Amino acid sequence: MIRIKQMCLPVVAVLTLLSLSAGSRAADLELGKVLYGTCGACHGIDAAGIDAMNGPALAGQDSAYLIRQLQHFKSGVRGEDPRDALGKQMQGMAATLADDAAVENVVAYITSLPMPASSQTIEHDQRNGEVQYNASCGACHGPGGKGNASMNAPRLAGLGQTYLRRQYNNFALGIRGSHPDDRYGRQMQMMATMLSTDKDLDDVIGYLLSQ
């Protein structure tokens, strides 16, 4: 029994150190708030997005998705295509986050904010939008476009119509998702062929805006 206890002590010590180490890496919301200050000009001080600045809503989005996209901008996985001027701007903004800790801090602050309520509407066929969404998008992005972290699929409900249309077209044209390290982007490139007409795309966007 004494020998078993002696063997267990190093294990307990290691687990304690790992626990302390994990705790020391906990995201700092206050630092994240300071870092987010440069983001608010385009994404809004409440991270609800500003359409006129081409800044999508960030609040309400899954933290893993936000971290992945910021890292993709930082590393050049996203925003390298010369046709993606807005992506290139985001590369510059993401570069101001010095390291992984800074990325995690700003994302922790964003995800602490309340989910924005969308007031946008467009003329659309709600029934067709729902049918097209469920047939083409729902399996990954979840019911009503609320996102599915287990599928690495971001929330779509709450995003603005301009952003939704631009990103869908960017995937369809290969502007986004072509980088070999963008695994999930390549999947979206294939899915961006599913809506065969502009009307279907408009109806899906209208449906998402209604959620």
Residue frames as qw, qx, qy, qz and C-alpha x, y, z in Angstrom:
[[0.000, 0.886, 0.464, 0.000, 0.00, 0.00, 0.00],
 [0.311, -0.784, 0.107, 0.526, 2.84, 2.39, 0.87],
 [0.413, -0.132, 0.598, 0.674, 4.51, 1.64, -2.44],
 [0.218, 0.632, 0.660, 0.344, 1.30, 2.39, -4.38],
 [0.134, -0.936, -0.246, 0.212, 0.94, 5.70, -2.54],
 [0.399, -0.583, 0.329, 0.626, 4.53, 6.60, -3.33],
 [0.366, 0.171, 0.682, 0.610, 3.95, 5.84, -7.01],
 [0.097, 0.789, 0.588, 0.150, 0.81, 7.96, -7.03],
 [0.274, -0.773, -0.123, 0.559, 2.46, 11.06, -5.60],
 [0.256, -0.256, 0.449, 0.817, 4.38, 11.98, -8.80],
 [0.086, 0.459, 0.750, 0.468, 1.22, 11.49, -10.84],
 [0.164, -0.838, -0.487, 0.182, -0.73, 13.80, -8.53],
 [0.314, -0.613, 0.105, 0.717, 2.05, 16.36, -8.72],
 [0.219, 0.028, 0.622, 0.751, 2.03, 16.28, -12.54],
 [0.025, -0.647, -0.712, -0.273, -1.75, 16.62, -12.67],
 [0.250, -0.814, -0.306, 0.427, -1.59, 19.55, -10.27],
 [0.286, -0.420, 0.317, 0.801, 1.03, 21.28, -12.40],
 [0.131, 0.285, 0.723, 0.616, -1.04, 20.69, -15.53],
 [0.119, -0.778, -0.617, 0.014, -4.08, 22.13, -13.80],
 [0.274, -0.742, -0.069, 0.608, -2.18, 25.21, -12.71],
 [0.271, -0.167, 0.526, 0.788, -0.73, 25.60, -16.18],
 [0.056, 0.527, 0.735, 0.423, -4.18, 25.42, -17.77],
 [0.197, -0.837, -0.444, 0.250, -5.46, 27.96, -15.27],
 [0.309, -0.570, 0.148, 0.747, -2.63, 30.32, -16.09],
 [0.157, 0.041, 0.637, 0.753, -3.67, 30.19, -19.75],
 [0.144, 0.673, 0.704, -0.179, -7.25, 31.14, -19.02],
 [0.265, 0.575, 0.344, 0.693, -8.45, 33.90, -21.33],
 [0.207, -0.358, -0.343, 0.843, -8.37, 37.42, -19.93],
 [0.195, 0.759, 0.609, 0.124, -11.63, 39.22, -20.72],
 [0.127, -0.904, -0.061, 0.404, -10.29, 42.64, -19.75],
 [0.297, -0.430, 0.565, 0.639, -7.31, 42.31, -22.06],
 [0.320, 0.354, 0.799, 0.367, -9.66, 40.96, -24.71],
 [0.104, 0.882, 0.431, -0.159, -11.87, 44.03, -24.36],
 [0.172, -0.774, 0.252, 0.555, -8.87, 46.32, -24.86],
 [0.317, -0.157, 0.753, 0.555, -7.75, 44.36, -27.92],
 [0.294, 0.576, 0.749, 0.144, -11.26, 44.42, -29.36],
 [0.006, 0.767, 0.150, -0.623, -11.17, 48.23, -29.37],
 [0.012, -0.427, 0.554, 0.714, -9.58, 48.23, -32.85],
 [0.099, 0.212, 0.927, 0.294, -12.22, 45.80, -34.13],
 [0.144, 0.604, 0.634, -0.461, -15.23, 47.83, -33.06],
 [0.131, 0.494, -0.208, -0.834, -14.85, 50.39, -35.86],
 [0.350, 0.156, -0.712, -0.589, -15.95, 47.77, -38.40],
 [0.366, -0.206, -0.906, -0.050, -17.71, 45.13, -36.31],
 [0.451, -0.682, -0.245, -0.521, -19.46, 47.48, -33.88],
 [0.105, -0.532, 0.613, -0.575, -18.71, 48.14, -30.22],
 [0.733, -0.155, 0.472, -0.464, -21.18, 45.37, -29.34],
 [0.191, -0.241, 0.901, 0.307, -19.81, 43.06, -32.08],
 [0.573, 0.469, 0.572, -0.352, -23.23, 43.15, -33.77],
 [0.540, 0.253, 0.571, 0.564, -21.66, 44.04, -37.12],
 [0.161, 0.701, 0.035, -0.694, -21.77, 47.14, -39.31],
 [0.721, 0.475, 0.484, 0.143, -22.95, 46.44, -42.85],
 [0.314, 0.949, -0.030, -0.004, -21.71, 49.79, -44.16],
 [0.161, -0.785, 0.596, 0.050, -18.20, 48.88, -43.00],
 [0.753, 0.292, -0.566, -0.165, -18.42, 45.33, -44.39],
 [0.003, -0.350, 0.819, -0.454, -17.98, 44.04, -40.84],
 [0.611, -0.280, -0.669, -0.318, -20.08, 40.97, -39.99],
 [0.654, -0.615, 0.148, -0.415, -21.59, 40.30, -36.59],
 [0.396, 0.377, -0.795, 0.264, -19.20, 38.39, -34.33],
 [0.378, -0.193, 0.638, -0.642, -21.20, 38.12, -31.11],
 [0.841, 0.114, 0.255, -0.464, -23.08, 34.84, -30.87],
 [0.716, 0.495, -0.481, -0.102, -20.48, 33.03, -32.97],
 [0.953, -0.261, -0.084, 0.126, -18.72, 29.87, -31.78],
 [0.324, -0.857, 0.352, 0.194, -15.34, 30.61, -30.18],
 [0.700, -0.154, 0.590, 0.372, -13.51, 27.83, -32.03],
 [0.547, 0.659, 0.413, 0.308, -14.67, 29.24, -35.36],
 [0.017, 0.998, -0.042, 0.039, -13.56, 32.78, -34.46],
 [0.533, -0.643, 0.481, 0.266, -10.16, 31.56, -33.31],
 [0.715, 0.144, 0.577, 0.366, -9.71, 29.51, -36.47],
 [0.430, 0.817, 0.290, 0.254, -10.59, 32.41, -38.76],
 [0.167, -0.960, 0.216, 0.064, -8.29, 34.84, -36.96],
 [0.621, -0.422, 0.580, 0.315, -5.46, 32.32, -37.20],
 [0.663, 0.432, 0.519, 0.323, -6.24, 31.82, -40.87],
 [0.224, 0.964, 0.065, 0.127, -6.02, 35.55, -41.50],
 [0.396, -0.821, 0.384, 0.150, -2.77, 35.75, -39.53],
 [0.631, -0.259, 0.662, 0.311, -1.16, 32.86, -41.42],
 [0.193, 0.419, -0.511, -0.725, -2.41, 33.77, -44.89],
 [0.218, 0.213, 0.949, 0.082, -4.80, 30.84, -45.22],
 [0.175, 0.782, 0.598, 0.003, -7.60, 33.38, -45.69],
 [0.014, 0.937, 0.069, -0.342, -7.37, 36.72, -47.49],
 [0.461, -0.389, 0.525, 0.600, -4.51, 35.93, -49.86],
 [0.470, 0.511, 0.625, 0.357, -6.56, 35.88, -53.06],
 [0.207, -0.045, 0.114, 0.971, -6.00, 39.23, -54.86],
 [0.248, -0.465, -0.538, -0.658, -9.77, 39.47, -55.42],
 [0.548, -0.626, -0.546, 0.094, -10.41, 39.45, -51.67],
 [0.183, 0.590, -0.179, 0.765, -9.67, 43.07, -50.76],
 [0.579, -0.637, 0.072, -0.504, -11.67, 42.88, -47.53],
 [0.959, -0.221, -0.117, 0.135, -9.89, 39.69, -46.55],
 [0.616, 0.359, -0.212, 0.668, -6.55, 41.41, -47.10],
 [0.197, -0.675, 0.157, -0.694, -7.67, 44.19, -44.74],
 [0.834, -0.489, 0.015, -0.255, -8.51, 41.58, -42.13],
 [0.868, 0.111, -0.251, 0.415, -5.07, 40.05, -42.50],
 [0.257, 0.520, -0.268, 0.769, -3.61, 43.36, -41.41],
 [0.527, -0.582, 0.120, -0.608, -5.98, 43.63, -38.46],
 [0.959, -0.250, -0.130, -0.036, -5.37, 40.05, -37.35],
 [0.698, 0.335, -0.324, 0.544, -1.63, 40.71, -37.47],
 [0.128, -0.662, 0.283, -0.682, -2.04, 43.19, -34.61],
 [0.859, -0.438, 0.099, -0.244, -2.82, 40.23, -32.32],
 [0.003, 0.751, -0.660, 0.011, 0.66, 39.31, -31.20],
 [0.071, 0.246, -0.965, 0.053, 0.20, 35.66, -30.29],
 [0.388, -0.302, -0.842, -0.224, -2.25, 32.83, -29.56],
 [0.214, -0.417, -0.651, 0.597, -3.01, 34.28, -26.14],
 [0.129, 0.271, -0.011, -0.954, -4.08, 37.59, -27.69],
 [0.384, -0.077, -0.679, -0.622, -6.35, 35.76, -30.14],
 [0.395, -0.359, -0.840, 0.099, -7.93, 33.74, -27.33],
 [0.120, -0.360, -0.451, 0.808, -8.39, 36.85, -25.17],
 [0.257, 0.173, -0.188, -0.932, -10.19, 38.86, -27.85],
 [0.454, -0.153, -0.762, -0.435, -12.37, 35.89, -28.80],
 [0.300, -0.350, -0.793, 0.399, -13.26, 35.30, -25.15],
 [0.074, 0.324, 0.245, -0.911, -14.43, 38.90, -24.91],
 [0.364, 0.064, -0.487, -0.791, -16.45, 38.66, -28.13],
 [0.473, -0.223, -0.828, -0.203, -18.20, 35.48, -27.02],
 [0.174, -0.317, -0.677, 0.641, -19.06, 37.09, -23.68],
 [0.218, 0.143, -0.047, -0.964, -21.23, 39.64, -25.49],
 [0.572, 0.342, 0.609, -0.430, -24.97, 39.08, -25.98],
 [0.407, 0.245, 0.743, 0.472, -26.14, 37.74, -29.31],
 [0.133, 0.226, -0.101, -0.960, -27.32, 40.55, -31.59],
 [0.489, 0.521, 0.654, -0.247, -30.88, 40.71, -32.87],
 [0.246, 0.032, 0.562, 0.789, -31.05, 41.17, -36.63],
 [0.332, 0.601, 0.377, -0.621, -33.52, 43.70, -37.98],
 [0.118, 0.374, -0.595, -0.702, -32.64, 43.17, -41.64],
 [0.665, 0.354, 0.627, -0.199, -35.20, 41.82, -44.09],
 [0.076, 0.305, -0.593, -0.741, -35.28, 41.29, -47.84],
 [0.765, 0.238, -0.007, -0.598, -38.05, 40.32, -50.19],
 [0.102, 0.318, -0.937, -0.107, -37.96, 36.54, -50.48],
 [0.787, -0.151, -0.423, -0.422, -39.95, 33.33, -50.60],
 [0.433, -0.552, 0.590, -0.400, -39.75, 32.08, -47.01],
 [0.933, -0.012, 0.298, -0.202, -40.92, 28.57, -47.83],
 [0.819, 0.519, -0.173, 0.174, -38.44, 28.11, -50.67],
 [0.096, 0.754, -0.519, 0.391, -35.69, 29.60, -48.53],
 [0.650, -0.422, 0.537, -0.335, -36.37, 27.12, -45.75],
 [0.963, 0.201, 0.171, -0.059, -36.53, 24.18, -48.16],
 [0.637, 0.664, -0.283, 0.268, -33.32, 25.19, -49.96],
 [0.160, -0.721, 0.550, -0.390, -31.54, 25.86, -46.67],
 [0.789, -0.287, 0.477, -0.259, -32.48, 22.50, -45.16],
 [0.935, 0.342, 0.089, 0.035, -31.51, 20.67, -48.35],
 [0.635, 0.631, -0.206, 0.395, -28.15, 22.39, -48.88],
 [0.127, 0.638, -0.418, 0.634, -26.97, 23.95, -45.63],
 [0.664, -0.561, 0.089, -0.486, -28.83, 22.63, -42.60],
 [0.950, -0.084, -0.273, 0.124, -26.89, 19.39, -42.18],
 [0.621, 0.149, -0.310, 0.705, -23.78, 21.36, -41.21],
 [0.041, 0.354, -0.155, 0.922, -25.01, 24.78, -40.06],
 [0.025, -0.236, -0.815, 0.529, -27.84, 23.41, -37.94],
 [0.036, 0.702, 0.705, 0.099, -31.56, 24.18, -37.72],
 [0.031, -0.966, -0.254, 0.048, -32.31, 27.81, -38.48],
 [0.515, 0.678, -0.191, 0.488, -28.65, 28.57, -39.22],
 [0.532, -0.824, 0.112, -0.162, -27.73, 28.53, -35.53],
 [0.181, 0.701, -0.679, 0.120, -24.40, 26.80, -36.18],
 [0.979, -0.174, -0.071, -0.073, -23.00, 23.41, -35.27],
 [0.195, -0.810, 0.553, -0.011, -19.68, 23.36, -33.42],
 [0.755, -0.178, 0.629, 0.049, -19.35, 19.57, -33.79],
 [0.730, 0.518, 0.378, 0.237, -19.39, 20.06, -37.59],
 [0.435, -0.289, 0.142, 0.841, -17.10, 23.12, -37.41],
 [0.136, 0.573, 0.552, 0.590, -19.90, 25.07, -39.06],
 [0.095, -0.035, -0.294, 0.951, -20.41, 28.70, -37.98],
 [0.191, 0.631, 0.614, -0.435, -23.65, 30.40, -37.06],
 [0.221, 0.299, 0.512, 0.775, -25.32, 32.04, -40.07],
 [0.208, -0.816, -0.510, -0.178, -28.42, 33.50, -38.43],
 [0.388, -0.833, -0.106, 0.379, -27.66, 37.04, -37.31],
 [0.450, -0.201, 0.392, 0.777, -25.19, 37.75, -40.10],
 [0.294, 0.619, 0.041, -0.727, -26.04, 40.54, -42.54],
 [0.791, 0.517, 0.307, -0.110, -27.33, 39.94, -46.05],
 [0.388, 0.850, -0.351, -0.059, -24.33, 41.60, -47.72],
 [0.235, -0.583, 0.775, -0.064, -21.84, 39.46, -45.84],
 [0.737, 0.069, 0.655, -0.154, -23.77, 36.23, -46.41],
 [0.732, 0.663, 0.123, -0.096, -24.04, 36.85, -50.14],
 [0.222, 0.840, -0.495, -0.016, -20.40, 37.91, -50.47],
 [0.379, -0.461, 0.799, -0.076, -19.03, 34.88, -48.63],
 [0.799, 0.264, 0.525, -0.129, -21.23, 32.43, -50.54],
 [0.636, 0.770, -0.049, -0.030, -20.04, 33.93, -53.82],
 [0.036, -0.786, 0.617, -0.022, -16.43, 33.98, -52.60],
 [0.616, -0.196, 0.761, -0.051, -16.61, 30.25, -51.96],
 [0.768, 0.508, 0.377, -0.102, -18.33, 29.62, -55.30],
 [0.484, 0.854, -0.188, 0.032, -15.63, 31.60, -57.18],
 [0.877, 0.036, -0.225, 0.424, -12.71, 30.07, -55.26],
 [0.079, 0.769, -0.230, 0.592, -11.82, 33.38, -53.65],
 [0.452, -0.519, 0.554, -0.468, -12.25, 31.74, -50.28],
 [0.895, -0.117, 0.362, -0.232, -11.52, 28.12, -49.39],
 [0.796, 0.552, -0.246, 0.012, -8.86, 27.40, -52.01],
 [0.018, -0.713, 0.661, -0.234, -5.88, 27.32, -49.67],
 [0.665, 0.085, -0.742, -0.027, -4.70, 23.74, -49.05],
 [0.209, 0.012, -0.757, 0.619, -4.74, 24.33, -45.29],
 [0.439, -0.004, 0.196, -0.877, -8.36, 25.48, -45.29],
 [0.037, 0.080, 0.995, 0.048, -9.99, 22.09, -44.84],
 [0.210, 0.565, 0.703, -0.378, -13.46, 23.34, -44.00],
 [0.231, 0.629, -0.135, -0.730, -13.26, 26.09, -46.60],
 [0.115, 0.215, -0.835, -0.493, -12.73, 23.46, -49.31],
 [0.103, 0.372, 0.914, -0.125, -15.86, 21.69, -48.11],
 [0.211, 0.688, 0.353, -0.598, -17.79, 24.95, -48.42],
 [0.116, 0.433, -0.526, -0.723, -16.49, 25.46, -51.95],
 [0.051, -0.122, -0.945, -0.298, -18.27, 22.29, -52.96],
 [0.044, 0.573, 0.753, -0.320, -21.46, 23.27, -51.13],
 [0.085, 0.583, 0.032, -0.807, -21.48, 26.71, -52.76],
 [0.147, 0.095, -0.712, -0.680, -22.63, 25.07, -55.99],
 [0.061, 0.326, 0.930, -0.160, -25.84, 23.76, -54.42],
 [0.242, 0.704, 0.398, -0.535, -27.97, 26.88, -54.87],
 [0.551, 0.253, 0.590, 0.533, -28.46, 27.01, -58.61],
 [0.160, 0.733, 0.372, 0.546, -30.12, 30.42, -59.00],
 [0.117, 0.287, -0.280, 0.909, -29.77, 33.90, -57.54],
 [0.586, -0.438, -0.164, -0.662, -33.39, 33.63, -56.39],
 [0.853, -0.279, -0.436, 0.072, -32.61, 30.52, -54.35],
 [0.516, 0.072, -0.387, 0.761, -29.67, 32.32, -52.74],
 [0.181, -0.371, 0.059, -0.909, -31.85, 35.35, -51.98],
 [0.741, -0.408, -0.309, -0.435, -34.53, 33.11, -50.49],
 [0.789, -0.180, -0.464, 0.359, -32.02, 31.31, -48.27],
 [0.283, 0.175, -0.289, 0.898, -30.54, 34.63, -47.10],
 [0.416, -0.412, -0.103, -0.804, -34.04, 35.96, -46.41],
 [0.824, -0.347, -0.431, -0.124, -34.83, 32.83, -44.45],
 [0.655, -0.064, -0.434, 0.615, -31.65, 33.21, -42.36],
 [0.028, 0.311, -0.142, 0.939, -32.41, 36.87, -41.69],
 [0.599, -0.439, -0.243, -0.624, -35.78, 35.83, -40.30],
 [0.778, -0.220, -0.565, 0.166, -34.29, 33.48, -37.72]]
